[in-house]
Amino acid sequence: MNKGANIIDGKAIAATIKDELILDTEQFFQNTKIQPKLSVIILGQDPASLFYVRMIEKTCQKVNFQFEKHALSSKISEDELLELIKQQNNDNKVHGIIIQTPLPKHINQEKIQRALNPGKDVDCFNPVNMGNLAMGNPVFLPCTPNAVVEILKRENIEVEGKHVVIVGRSNIVGKPLALILLLKQPNANATVTVCHSRTTNISSFTRKADIIVAAAGKAGLIKGDMVENNPVVIDVGTNEVEGKLVGDVDFDEVSKVVSKITPVPGGVGPVTNMMLMKNTLRAAKNMTEKVY
Ligand code: NAD
């Protein structure tokens, strides 16, 4: 590892946000006697999903949120799942709902996401929330893209007027991140290029970037020779290679030629969790303020 590079400590940023959230939650409770509650729906026994849900539960405990898990069989029918979502939507004590993906093949994911009350959609998957973001008027920001923006903000990295090159155009990361960075607000107002699997000559874009965000899910995609003029590099990718978690960026090569870089693990991931908690608290506040 290059000792010269300025490595961004995602865990430390997440710890600071956690302390802020504890205070904010306490204040909210003092004012309303409401404890934010997150409800997670998980189908089947996928180990990665179960691990993620356990992590969410622990994070909820740390910030004094209530947590409720609905662990269902992967054989549950779409109608049964829709009925549970309806019940959670109507439960005033539940402020945020997550439906863990991927869902089994017999369930229409888009239909499920549309069924979620947009006011409780703390993952920001419902098209209403994506639409609000696209129109420049978001209520919730999707957790992973928001974590990227939060890291840039807390590291005092100027975004306004800068050229951000995003590699990846998924609905979860690349596309909403582009929309957030285009917002007319502080820590945004960027010039954004989105590269994807059909982009020819990605390095011709990454070499011109002030900030590169890698979110393709391809280990080692961003090499040292794809980077020029010491940009900031944020690595969203999480890939398992020979039992080790690595990002999309060839860290050893790229860290030598950047001003700042996030590692994997310990970069974007821990901050993403905190963004989920922030959205849940936001949802609880919105319910008391009747935003939706
Ligand atoms: P996805 O598979 O849905 O989308 C990947 C995107 O990358 C696609 O738009 C595709 O066009 C693009 N792409 C794929 N190969 C490419 C290539 N060779 N060159 C250029 N573009 C390419 O994945 P996703 O859900 O957006 O996740 C992306 C990565 O981020 C994954 O590794 C995922 O595990 C990780 N992730 C991390 C967090 C976190 O909190 N750290 C959260 C969500 C996702």
Residues whose N, C-alpha, C, O or C-beta is under 5 A from the ligand:
A	BS01	NAD	T144 V167 G168 R169 S170 I172 V173 G174 C195 H196 S197 A215 A216 G217 K218 V236 G237 T238 N239 V268 G269 T272
